[in-house]
């Protein structure tokens, strides 16, 4: 039997396009790191650049916890997936508009920096609201092909993260770097207009499996191992995502090559997730979970000893780091949901929140170290120890566990309040 879709083609396509655009928006700020720190531009110090991501972390963690129902009633249960998704798009659009506005007042340092802080706050809220809703909708529209639909969505989101640095390099070459946030804003506005015209509600399935239990007001002790792993992973990913370009340009490599290295990192993160999902029959996902952190540690050591003016080596090192990062976050959710089956919603939301906490530690925790004179290669070398610690923790987290059946976790199906039957069209009246 062929998988039966419960959403229209337009709805499924909209969800997938939204994943692509969300990825572009998410990496817009790290991709423009050299713009933010350049003389004659924003001229931010390393500390100011790092602190710029504090509002993003706060709003992303808060919105992820709210979406999962870990703070108050779940937003999706209360307002519906469609409303949460649209709210995420609005927040993303606001982030891009505020980023553009900051450039218009770039010579007023205080005003420009304030707008940047507001922009990253909106971006964090958009990520925390839109991404869980997108995963749920992608799965609900294809209930008999959940693994494939979620994999496609996350691959497109990853493609967007890889495209953002390419667009920055392209627009910088044209002398118009704000082309990226303008492009993202246009895409988000168009996506918002299209989405508002669609119901974005999967049809009910009579043979649908029962909804997984939700968190019952307390966090099980076993969750904190997965939370700790997600914090370490968030730190490692963000070291590459936020600090790679500044590290490479400090070694005398051109900013265009630094953008290519960031693109290579995100592209390999995405390709790695697809690869490990395809070969899990030959390489069990639990083995992947144990191997990748140590591969990432090796990549960090390579990055730490990169010579000056070595563009090919720089791109290759960050591509290797992308492979090391690739499957770790989705596998943390998958393994956690299987181990804590009664807390699937809590695991998904809690792991994402902890991942964002790790993002924050690397995004603004590294800045004071750089300001104190510690070179980025040294910090990348220290990050190898963090990745190795993550590898040791993986042996505890997944010890004796069977491999998950899928690399990408299955999101919880929509709550009964968010699933509505589609109206049945009555045949037109008239003579037969």
Phi, psi and omega per residue, in radians:
X1 nan 2.331 3.125
X2 -1.302 2.515 3.098
X3 -0.988 2.361 -3.113
X4 -1.718 2.104 3.108
X5 -1.453 2.464 3.122
X6 -1.884 0.022 3.057
X7 -2.094 2.689 3.129
X8 -1.174 2.877 3.097
X9 -1.064 -0.655 3.136
X10 -1.103 -0.714 3.137
X11 -1.180 -0.774 3.133
X12 -1.108 -0.741 3.124
X13 -1.129 -0.674 3.138
X14 -1.103 -0.731 3.117
X15 -1.093 -0.758 -3.130
X16 -1.177 -0.745 3.100
X17 -1.106 -0.649 3.115
X18 -1.087 -0.637 3.074
X19 -1.090 -0.757 3.117
X20 -1.077 -0.830 -3.102
X21 -1.178 -0.650 3.099
X22 -1.074 -0.674 3.102
X23 -1.117 -0.724 3.109
X24 -1.081 -0.819 -3.112
X25 -1.106 -0.688 -3.047
X26 -1.089 -0.622 -3.039
X27 -1.752 0.075 -3.129
X28 -0.995 -0.785 -3.074
X29 -1.236 -0.880 3.074
X30 -1.070 -0.597 -3.127
X31 -1.143 -0.463 3.138
X32 -1.712 0.377 -3.059
X33 -1.010 -0.685 -3.124
X34 -1.219 -0.453 3.067
X35 -1.218 -0.745 -3.095
X36 -1.166 -0.533 -3.069
X37 -1.751 -0.008 -3.070
X38 -1.331 2.497 3.013
X39 -1.145 2.475 -3.122
X40 1.404 -0.078 3.064
X41 -1.953 -2.177 3.083
X42 -1.289 -0.489 3.089
X43 0.976 0.773 3.118
X44 -1.407 2.486 2.992
X45 -1.305 2.952 3.101
X46 -1.040 -0.673 3.126
X47 -1.147 -0.756 3.131
X48 -1.153 -0.674 3.098
X49 -1.082 -0.789 3.130
X50 -1.129 -0.777 -3.122
X51 -1.148 -0.341 3.126
X52 -1.045 -0.422 -3.073
X53 -1.643 -0.033 3.124
X54 -1.041 -0.879 3.128
X55 -1.044 -0.620 3.130
X56 -1.088 -0.756 -3.138
X57 -1.136 -0.781 -3.111
X58 -1.062 -0.849 -3.094
X59 -1.259 -0.592 3.123
X60 -1.171 -0.772 3.120
X61 -1.118 -0.796 -3.114
X62 -1.104 -0.793 -3.114
X63 -1.193 -0.597 3.092
X64 -1.145 -0.724 3.110
X65 -1.169 -0.676 3.102
X66 -1.166 -0.719 -3.136
X67 -1.099 -0.667 -3.106
X68 -1.428 -0.132 -3.117
X69 1.402 0.311 3.112
X70 -1.452 -0.267 2.986
X71 -2.190 1.804 -3.120
X72 1.256 -3.008 3.113
X73 -1.185 2.544 -3.137
X74 -1.033 2.372 -3.117
X75 -1.085 -0.711 -3.133
X76 -1.125 -0.683 3.125
X77 -1.165 -0.562 -3.061
X78 -1.506 -0.704 -3.037
X79 -1.991 -0.271 -3.103
X80 1.717 2.587 -3.119
X81 -1.062 -0.672 -3.102
X82 -1.059 -0.798 -3.135
X83 -1.121 -0.741 3.131
X84 -1.111 -0.743 3.122
X85 -1.086 -0.803 3.131
X86 -1.108 -0.677 3.099
X87 -1.093 -0.666 3.088
X88 -1.113 -0.708 3.097
X89 -1.111 -0.725 3.116
X90 -1.072 -0.738 3.131
X91 -1.133 -0.727 3.093
X92 -1.078 -0.765 3.135
X93 -1.096 -0.732 3.096
X94 -1.054 -0.665 3.127
X95 -1.079 -0.778 -3.132
X96 -1.170 -0.708 3.132
X97 -1.140 -0.670 3.112
X98 -1.198 -0.624 3.084
X99 -1.117 -0.751 3.098
X100 -1.108 -0.748 3.141
X101 -1.099 -0.597 -3.138
X102 -1.109 -0.590 3.129
X103 -1.218 -0.525 3.139
X104 -1.193 -0.398 -3.138
X105 -2.087 0.507 -3.011
X106 -1.049 -0.466 -3.128
X107 -1.365 -0.203 2.983
X108 -1.727 1.624 -2.952
X109 -0.982 -0.803 -3.071
X110 -1.115 -0.777 -3.122
X111 -1.159 -0.747 -3.127
X112 -1.119 -0.737 -3.123
X113 -1.184 -0.655 3.085
X114 -1.078 -0.698 3.103
X115 -1.187 -0.622 3.075
X116 -1.108 -0.726 3.110
X117 -1.092 -0.745 3.109
X118 -1.134 -0.658 -3.133
X119 -1.134 -0.790 -3.141
X120 -1.181 -0.550 3.065
X121 -1.084 -0.781 3.124
X122 -1.139 -0.672 -3.132
X123 -1.133 -0.704 3.094
X124 -1.092 -0.741 3.108
X125 -1.111 -0.726 3.130
X126 -1.083 -0.735 3.123
X127 -1.111 -0.853 -3.076
X128 -1.143 -0.481 -3.141
X129 -1.553 -0.815 -2.973
X130 -1.319 -0.763 -2.993
X131 -1.130 -0.828 3.073
X132 -1.050 -0.692 3.128
X133 -1.128 -0.707 3.134
X134 -1.101 -0.747 3.125
X135 -1.106 -0.715 3.131
X136 -1.154 -0.770 3.141
X137 -1.155 -0.720 3.124
X138 -1.034 -0.743 3.133
X139 -1.224 -0.715 -3.074
X140 -1.206 -0.549 3.127
X141 -1.276 -0.319 -3.125
X142 -2.360 1.184 -3.018
X143 -1.108 -0.394 3.136
X144 -1.753 0.113 3.077
X145 -2.500 0.843 -3.053
X146 -1.085 -0.813 -3.070
X147 -1.034 -0.800 -3.116
X148 -1.140 -0.767 -3.072
X149 -1.171 -0.700 3.116
X150 -1.208 -0.657 3.099
X151 -1.099 -0.783 3.130
X152 -1.071 -0.791 -3.134
X153 -1.042 -0.839 -3.096
X154 -1.229 -0.504 3.050
X155 -1.168 -0.706 3.110
X156 -1.185 -0.672 3.076
X157 -1.073 -0.736 3.094
X158 -1.145 -0.637 3.080
X159 -1.068 -0.681 3.095
X160 -1.089 -0.711 3.120
X161 -1.137 -0.553 3.119
X162 -1.338 -0.516 -3.107
X163 -1.328 -0.526 -3.066
X164 -0.970 -0.859 3.112
X165 -1.105 -0.562 3.099
X166 -1.111 -0.785 3.129
X167 -1.116 -0.692 3.111
X168 -1.063 -0.823 3.140
X169 -1.073 -0.695 3.137
X170 -1.117 -0.840 -3.098
X171 -1.242 -0.596 3.061
X172 -1.094 -0.707 3.089
X173 -1.077 -0.510 3.100
X174 -1.519 -0.007 -3.115
X175 1.275 0.491 -3.028
X176 -2.572 1.132 -3.019
X177 -1.108 -0.467 3.134
X178 -1.188 -0.049 3.041
X179 -1.020 -0.554 -3.136
X180 -1.161 -0.975 3.120
X181 -1.099 -0.535 3.086
X182 -1.152 -0.794 3.093
X183 -1.045 -0.795 3.129
X184 -1.088 -0.692 3.134
X185 -1.134 -0.730 3.114
X186 -1.103 -0.779 3.122
X187 -1.098 -0.751 -3.139
X188 -1.153 -0.723 3.130
X189 -1.112 -0.778 3.103
X190 -1.103 -0.728 3.119
X191 -1.113 -0.681 3.132
X192 -1.134 -0.754 3.137
X193 -1.114 -0.735 3.115
X194 -1.153 -0.768 -3.086
X195 -1.117 -0.609 -3.127
X196 -1.184 -0.324 3.141
X197 -1.613 -0.077 -3.101
X198 -1.889 2.575 3.118
X199 -1.224 -0.596 -3.122
X200 0.864 0.820 3.111
X201 -2.308 2.039 3.121
X202 -1.205 2.514 3.084
X203 -1.214 2.535 -3.133
X204 -1.173 2.517 3.131
X205 -1.902 2.122 -3.092
X206 -1.119 -0.499 -3.122
X207 -1.813 0.365 -3.111
X208 -1.167 2.476 3.115
X209 -1.158 2.712 3.129
X210 -1.107 2.599 -3.131
X211 -1.156 2.348 3.118
X212 -1.020 2.588 3.127
X213 -1.082 2.594 3.097
X214 -1.711 2.924 3.140
X215 -0.994 2.431 -3.057
X216 -1.827 0.672 3.010
X217 1.537 -0.122 3.102
X218 -2.372 2.733 -3.122
X219 -1.743 2.119 3.136
X220 -1.159 2.561 -3.080
X221 -1.027 -0.598 -3.107
X222 -1.136 -0.357 -3.123
X223 -1.126 -0.571 -2.980
X224 -1.166 -0.397 3.020
X225 -1.125 -0.761 3.109
X226 -1.203 -0.625 3.092
X227 -1.108 -0.748 3.115
X228 -1.116 -0.718 3.111
X229 -1.076 -0.743 -3.122
X230 -1.142 -0.620 3.093
X231 -1.124 -0.799 3.124
X232 -1.105 -0.723 3.126
X233 -1.125 -0.766 3.123
X234 -1.013 -0.681 3.088
X235 -1.087 -0.838 -3.064
X236 -1.156 -0.765 3.138
X237 -1.092 -0.729 -3.065
X238 -1.276 -0.516 3.017
X239 -0.985 -0.700 3.115
X240 -1.351 -0.787 -3.035
X241 -1.238 -0.626 -3.048
X242 -1.765 -0.440 -2.995
X243 -2.018 -0.043 -3.076
X244 -1.096 -0.802 -3.063
X245 -1.157 -0.708 3.120
X246 -1.166 -0.619 3.096
X247 -1.138 -0.813 -3.067
X248 -1.191 -0.766 -3.142
X249 -1.156 -0.489 3.084
X250 -1.196 -0.290 3.103
X251 -1.683 0.240 3.045
X252 1.518 0.163 3.133
X253 -1.535 2.533 -3.112
X254 -1.099 2.630 -3.131
X255 -1.110 -0.544 3.107
X256 -1.143 -0.664 3.087
X257 -1.230 -0.629 3.080
X258 -1.086 -0.687 3.081
X259 -1.127 -0.654 3.102
X260 -1.130 -0.662 3.107
X261 -1.120 -0.715 3.102
X262 -1.147 -0.694 3.069
X263 -1.063 -0.747 3.137
X264 -1.080 -0.705 3.130
X265 -1.038 -0.938 -3.077
X266 -1.196 -0.620 3.134
X267 -1.116 -0.729 -3.127
X268 -1.290 -0.560 3.007
X269 -0.967 -0.829 -3.120
X270 -1.195 -0.853 -3.126
X271 -1.082 -0.628 3.131
X272 -1.121 -0.668 3.110
X273 -1.120 -0.709 3.096
X274 -1.174 -0.752 -3.118
X275 -1.057 -0.886 -3.070
X276 -1.220 -0.464 3.026
X277 -1.194 -0.603 -3.101
X278 -1.330 -0.532 -3.034
X279 -1.840 0.240 -3.069
X280 -1.131 -0.314 3.072
X281 -1.187 -0.548 -3.113
X282 -1.735 -0.565 3.082
X283 -2.108 1.754 -3.089
X284 -0.960 2.517 -3.072
X285 -1.080 -0.518 3.109
X286 -1.163 -0.651 3.068
X287 -1.141 -0.711 3.068
X288 -1.006 -0.724 -3.120
X289 -1.102 -0.567 -3.138
X290 -1.455 -0.567 -3.022
X291 -1.404 -0.758 -2.970
X292 -1.043 -0.680 3.130
X293 -1.041 -0.643 -3.136
X294 -1.297 -0.575 3.013
X295 -1.093 -0.730 3.106
X296 -1.110 -0.700 3.098
X297 -1.041 -0.745 3.096
X298 -1.094 -0.680 3.111
X299 -1.105 -0.708 3.108
X300 -1.077 -0.686 3.115
X301 -1.134 -0.671 3.086
X302 -1.114 -0.771 3.130
X303 -1.069 -0.659 -3.091
X304 -1.146 -0.452 -3.076
X305 -1.953 0.306 3.112
X306 -1.034 2.356 3.100
X307 -1.360 2.928 3.077
X308 -1.233 2.613 3.059
X309 0.921 0.888 3.113
X310 -2.201 1.319 -3.029
X311 -1.104 -0.760 -3.110
X312 -1.141 -0.744 3.118
X313 -1.117 -0.652 3.133
X314 -1.121 -0.815 3.128
X315 -1.102 -0.767 -3.135
X316 -1.112 -0.677 -3.122
X317 -1.130 -0.744 -3.127
X318 -1.325 -0.475 2.999
X319 -1.125 -0.714 3.094
X320 -1.103 -0.699 3.080
X321 -1.098 -0.644 3.093
X322 -1.088 -0.692 3.093
X323 -1.123 -0.693 3.127
X324 -1.129 -0.578 -3.133
X325 -1.408 -0.465 -2.776
X326 -0.787 -1.054 -2.964
X327 -1.663 -0.025 -2.942
X328 -1.199 -0.774 -3.098
X329 -1.182 -0.875 3.122
X330 -1.093 -0.605 3.120
X331 -1.195 -0.578 3.090
X332 -1.062 -0.707 3.124
X333 -1.234 -0.777 -3.117
X334 -1.061 -0.852 -3.121
X335 -1.154 -0.714 3.125
X336 -1.105 -0.697 -3.137
X337 -1.195 -0.569 3.106
X338 -1.323 -0.613 -3.125
X339 -1.334 -0.608 -3.123
X340 -2.033 1.150 -2.994
X341 -1.080 -0.466 -3.135
X342 -1.437 -0.013 -3.079
X343 -2.326 0.715 -3.027
X344 -1.105 -0.735 3.137
X345 -1.139 -0.729 3.130
X346 -1.094 -0.741 -3.127
X347 -1.080 -0.828 -3.104
X348 -1.070 -0.869 -3.125
X349 -1.226 -0.686 -3.103
X350 -1.194 -0.693 3.122
X351 -1.139 -0.724 3.113
X352 -1.124 -0.697 3.115
X353 -1.115 -0.739 3.118
X354 -1.178 -0.657 3.059
X355 -1.031 -0.737 3.110
X356 -1.165 -0.578 3.063
X357 -1.108 -0.741 3.070
X358 -1.120 -0.650 3.047
X359 -0.992 -0.788 -3.117
X360 -1.121 -0.699 3.140
X361 -1.040 -0.753 -3.140
X362 -1.342 -0.641 -3.047
X363 -1.151 -0.814 -3.115
X364 -2.034 -0.121 3.080
X365 -1.383 -0.481 3.134
X366 -1.303 -0.522 -3.045
X367 -0.989 -0.812 3.118
X368 -1.083 -0.557 3.108
X369 -1.159 -0.737 3.094
X370 -1.140 -0.706 3.109
X371 -1.116 -0.472 3.121
X372 -1.455 0.018 3.066
X373 1.750 0.059 3.105
X374 -1.405 2.185 -3.078
X375 -1.282 2.589 -3.116
X376 -1.030 -0.683 3.100
X377 -1.002 -0.612 3.103
X378 -1.154 -0.711 3.139
X379 -1.167 -0.670 3.069
X380 -1.109 -0.637 3.075
X381 -1.107 -0.707 3.060
X382 -1.104 -0.604 -3.129
X383 -1.085 -0.441 3.077
X384 -1.062 -0.657 3.108
X385 -1.172 -0.634 3.091
X386 -1.115 -0.779 3.122
X387 -1.118 -0.691 3.102
X388 -1.131 -0.684 3.059
X389 -1.079 -0.654 3.078
X390 -1.104 -0.678 3.109
X391 -1.117 -0.738 3.090
X392 -1.122 -0.681 3.124
X393 -1.153 -0.577 3.127
X394 -1.088 -0.547 3.113
X395 -1.161 -0.498 3.110
X396 -1.469 -0.772 -3.066
X397 -1.075 -0.798 -3.044
X398 -1.868 0.331 -3.100
X399 -1.120 2.186 3.066
X400 1.220 0.164 -3.136
X401 -1.598 2.437 3.004
X402 -1.163 2.688 -3.136
X403 -1.141 2.416 3.064
X404 -1.053 2.636 -3.118
X405 -1.257 -0.348 -3.118
X406 -2.448 2.563 3.104
X407 -1.222 -0.776 -3.099
X408 -1.605 2.210 -3.078
X409 -1.123 2.566 3.052
X410 -1.433 2.091 3.084
X411 -1.203 2.669 3.090
X412 -1.090 2.458 3.117
X413 -1.141 2.799 -3.136
X414 -1.022 2.576 3.105
X415 -1.219 2.795 -3.113
X416 -0.954 -0.516 -3.109
X417 -1.239 -0.361 -3.049
X418 -1.763 -0.091 -3.137
X419 -1.826 2.094 -3.123
X420 -2.224 2.413 3.111
X421 -1.161 2.554 3.086
X422 -1.277 2.492 3.109
X423 -1.134 2.411 3.131
X424 -1.516 2.175 3.128
X425 -1.290 2.237 3.092
X426 -1.453 2.503 3.101
X427 -1.130 2.550 -3.130
X428 -1.112 2.417 3.129
X429 -1.305 2.710 3.121
X430 2.565 3.082 -3.104
X431 -1.185 2.406 3.127
X432 -1.453 nan nan
